[in-house]
Amino acid sequence: MACEEQEPINREVEQSLKIKIEPINPLKERSNIEEYKLQVTPTTIILSDGKVVERFEGVVHREQLVEAIRKYL
């Protein structure tokens, strides 16, 4: 359920920052569970140069997500 709550927030952030947020379904892409040590859904991970630079577990509010992403643009 929380993933469904996060999805519209992600779309708003994409539009406001003109970026693409890539959703990953760990049940379909099981390697991501181990690679990113996923335990909570949703988990939002910000990558920079292929490395995890920010990580949020649970629903992330729009303002918090925008602030985190802007640091790496």
Residue frames as a rotation matrix with the C-alpha (Angstrom) as fourth column:
MET 1
0.561 0.828 0.000 0.00
0.828 -0.561 0.000 0.00
0.000 0.000 -1.000 0.00
ALA 2
0.420 -0.457 -0.784 2.76
0.202 -0.795 0.572 2.47
-0.885 -0.398 -0.242 0.86
CYS 3
-0.646 -0.651 0.399 4.29
0.510 0.020 0.860 1.96
-0.567 0.759 0.319 -2.59
GLU 4
-0.065 0.722 0.689 1.00
0.953 -0.160 0.258 3.13
0.297 0.673 -0.678 -4.10
GLU 5
0.797 0.300 -0.525 1.19
0.506 -0.805 0.308 6.20
-0.330 -0.511 -0.793 -1.87
GLN 6
-0.021 -0.923 -0.384 4.78
0.229 -0.379 0.897 6.94
-0.973 -0.069 0.219 -2.98
GLU 7
-0.272 -0.124 0.954 4.09
0.915 0.272 0.297 6.66
-0.296 0.954 0.039 -6.71
PRO 8
0.644 0.530 0.551 2.20
0.698 -0.702 -0.141 9.97
0.312 0.475 -0.823 -7.17
ILE 9
0.780 -0.468 -0.416 4.81
-0.016 -0.678 0.734 11.77
-0.626 -0.566 -0.536 -5.07
ASN 10
-0.206 -0.894 0.397 7.54
0.456 0.271 0.848 10.42
-0.866 0.356 0.351 -7.35
ARG 11
0.042 0.288 0.957 5.62
0.995 -0.095 -0.015 11.61
0.086 0.953 -0.290 -10.45
GLU 12
0.949 0.312 -0.050 5.30
0.316 -0.937 0.148 15.12
-0.001 -0.157 -0.988 -8.96
VAL 13
0.420 -0.876 -0.238 9.03
-0.052 -0.285 0.957 15.22
-0.906 -0.390 -0.165 -8.21
GLU 14
-0.228 -0.463 0.857 9.86
0.814 0.392 0.428 14.00
-0.534 0.795 0.287 -11.71
GLN 15
0.432 0.503 0.749 7.81
0.847 -0.511 -0.146 16.81
0.309 0.697 -0.647 -13.23
SER 16
0.983 0.000 -0.181 9.10
0.079 -0.901 0.427 19.54
-0.163 -0.434 -0.886 -10.96
LEU 17
0.275 -0.959 -0.064 12.79
-0.261 -0.139 0.955 18.59
-0.925 -0.246 -0.289 -11.35
LYS 18
0.687 0.070 -0.724 12.51
-0.727 0.049 -0.685 17.31
-0.013 0.996 0.085 -14.93
ILE 19
-0.564 -0.812 0.149 14.14
-0.818 0.574 0.035 14.01
-0.114 -0.103 -0.988 -14.04
LYS 20
0.198 0.571 -0.797 13.22
-0.512 0.754 0.413 10.34
0.836 0.326 0.441 -14.35
ILE 21
-0.252 -0.176 0.952 12.62
-0.920 0.348 -0.179 8.27
-0.300 -0.921 -0.250 -11.22
GLU 22
-0.351 0.021 -0.936 12.94
-0.591 0.770 0.239 4.60
0.726 0.637 -0.258 -12.03
PRO 23
0.364 0.513 0.777 10.64
-0.917 0.344 0.202 2.32
-0.164 -0.786 0.596 -10.06
ILE 24
-0.577 -0.543 -0.610 12.00
-0.585 0.796 -0.155 -1.15
0.569 0.268 -0.777 -9.38
ASN 25
0.613 0.767 0.187 9.85
-0.731 0.462 0.502 -4.07
0.299 -0.445 0.844 -8.34
PRO 26
-0.334 -0.864 0.377 12.12
-0.940 0.334 -0.068 -6.22
-0.067 -0.377 -0.924 -6.13
LEU 27
0.182 0.453 0.872 9.78
-0.343 0.861 -0.376 -9.19
-0.922 -0.231 0.312 -6.48
LYS 28
0.984 0.158 0.081 10.45
0.031 0.299 -0.954 -9.19
-0.175 0.941 0.289 -10.22
GLU 29
0.436 -0.897 0.078 14.08
-0.193 -0.178 -0.965 -8.13
0.879 0.405 -0.251 -9.93
ARG 30
0.943 0.095 -0.320 15.18
0.248 0.441 0.862 -10.11
0.223 -0.892 0.392 -6.89
SER 31
0.066 -0.996 -0.058 18.86
0.883 0.085 -0.461 -9.22
0.465 -0.021 0.885 -7.27
ASN 32
-0.126 -0.059 0.990 17.98
-0.075 -0.995 -0.069 -5.70
0.989 -0.083 0.121 -6.10
ILE 33
0.879 0.477 0.012 16.90
-0.071 0.106 0.992 -7.02
0.472 -0.872 0.128 -2.69
GLU 34
0.611 -0.721 -0.328 20.41
0.769 0.442 0.461 -8.15
-0.187 -0.534 0.825 -1.85
GLU 35
-0.142 -0.733 0.665 22.28
0.827 -0.458 -0.327 -5.46
0.545 0.503 0.671 -3.78
TYR 36
-0.314 0.095 0.945 20.49
-0.164 -0.985 0.044 -2.60
0.935 -0.141 0.325 -2.00
LYS 37
-0.913 -0.068 -0.401 19.68
0.340 0.412 -0.845 -4.49
0.223 -0.909 -0.353 1.22
LEU 38
-0.472 0.829 0.301 15.97
-0.533 -0.540 0.652 -3.85
0.702 0.147 0.697 0.84
GLN 39
-0.911 0.200 -0.362 13.87
0.401 0.640 -0.656 -4.62
0.101 -0.742 -0.663 3.91
VAL 40
-0.317 0.795 -0.518 11.08
0.306 -0.431 -0.849 -2.04
-0.898 -0.428 -0.107 3.78
THR 41
-0.608 0.195 0.769 8.71
0.754 -0.163 0.637 -1.02
0.249 0.967 -0.048 1.00
PRO 42
0.879 -0.382 0.285 8.86
0.274 -0.085 -0.958 1.47
0.390 0.920 0.030 -0.36
THR 43
0.260 -0.868 -0.424 12.56
0.566 -0.219 0.795 2.17
-0.783 -0.446 0.434 -0.19
THR 44
0.989 0.005 0.146 13.74
0.117 -0.620 -0.776 5.17
0.086 0.785 -0.614 -2.16
ILE 45
0.276 -0.961 -0.030 17.39
0.663 0.168 0.729 5.15
-0.696 -0.221 0.683 -3.14
ILE 46
0.937 -0.107 -0.334 19.24
-0.290 -0.772 -0.565 8.00
-0.197 0.626 -0.755 -4.78
LEU 47
0.469 -0.794 0.386 22.25
0.769 0.582 0.264 6.95
-0.435 0.173 0.884 -6.82
SER 48
0.822 -0.360 -0.440 25.09
-0.494 -0.835 -0.240 9.17
-0.281 0.415 -0.865 -7.94
ASP 49
-0.051 -0.838 -0.543 27.72
-0.963 0.184 -0.195 7.66
0.264 0.513 -0.817 -10.22
GLY 50
0.067 0.186 -0.980 26.21
-0.250 0.954 0.164 4.25
0.966 0.234 0.110 -9.49
LYS 51
-0.778 -0.386 -0.496 26.64
0.380 0.339 -0.861 4.59
0.500 -0.858 -0.117 -5.72
VAL 52
0.323 0.901 -0.289 23.92
0.782 -0.082 0.618 4.95
0.533 -0.425 -0.732 -3.09
VAL 53
-0.708 -0.570 0.416 24.13
0.290 -0.772 -0.566 8.49
0.644 -0.280 0.712 -1.72
GLU 54
-0.598 0.612 0.518 20.71
-0.801 -0.457 -0.386 8.79
0.001 -0.646 0.764 -0.05
ARG 55
-0.740 0.394 -0.546 18.28
0.242 0.912 0.330 6.18
0.628 0.112 -0.770 1.24
PHE 56
-0.555 0.663 0.502 14.75
-0.831 -0.462 -0.309 6.54
0.027 -0.589 0.808 2.60
GLU 57
-0.902 0.339 -0.266 12.64
0.330 0.941 0.079 3.70
0.277 -0.016 -0.961 3.96
GLY 58
-0.199 0.915 -0.352 8.89
0.745 -0.092 -0.661 4.21
-0.637 -0.394 -0.663 3.94
VAL 59
0.551 0.507 0.663 6.99
0.816 -0.494 -0.301 6.99
0.175 0.706 -0.686 2.22
VAL 60
-0.573 -0.750 -0.330 9.12
0.751 -0.642 0.155 10.07
-0.328 -0.159 0.931 1.49
HIS 61
0.458 0.756 -0.468 7.33
0.502 -0.654 -0.566 13.40
-0.734 0.024 -0.679 1.37
ARG 62
0.757 -0.050 0.651 7.72
0.620 -0.258 -0.741 15.50
0.205 0.965 -0.164 -1.74
GLU 63
0.870 -0.403 0.285 9.72
-0.423 -0.906 0.011 18.31
0.254 -0.130 -0.958 -0.13
GLN 64
0.461 -0.708 0.534 12.18
-0.430 0.349 0.833 15.90
-0.776 -0.614 -0.144 1.48
LEU 65
0.415 -0.268 0.870 12.69
0.669 0.738 -0.092 13.99
-0.617 0.620 0.485 -1.75
VAL 66
0.861 -0.078 0.502 13.19
0.343 -0.641 -0.687 17.16
0.375 0.764 -0.525 -3.80
GLU 67
0.763 -0.587 0.270 15.73
-0.640 -0.631 0.439 18.49
-0.087 -0.508 -0.857 -1.30
ALA 68
0.348 -0.639 0.686 17.69
-0.069 0.712 0.698 15.23
-0.935 -0.291 0.204 -1.32
ILE 69
0.516 -0.110 0.850 17.75
0.799 0.420 -0.430 14.95
-0.309 0.901 0.304 -5.13
ARG 70
0.969 -0.090 0.228 18.77
0.022 -0.895 -0.446 18.58
0.244 0.438 -0.865 -5.68
LYS 71
0.588 -0.797 0.138 22.03
-0.431 -0.165 0.887 17.94
-0.684 -0.581 -0.440 -3.82
TYR 72
-0.158 -0.660 0.734 23.14
0.243 0.695 0.677 15.66
-0.957 0.285 0.050 -6.67
LEU 73
0.725 0.453 0.519 21.88
0.613 -0.082 -0.786 17.50
-0.313 0.888 -0.337 -9.75
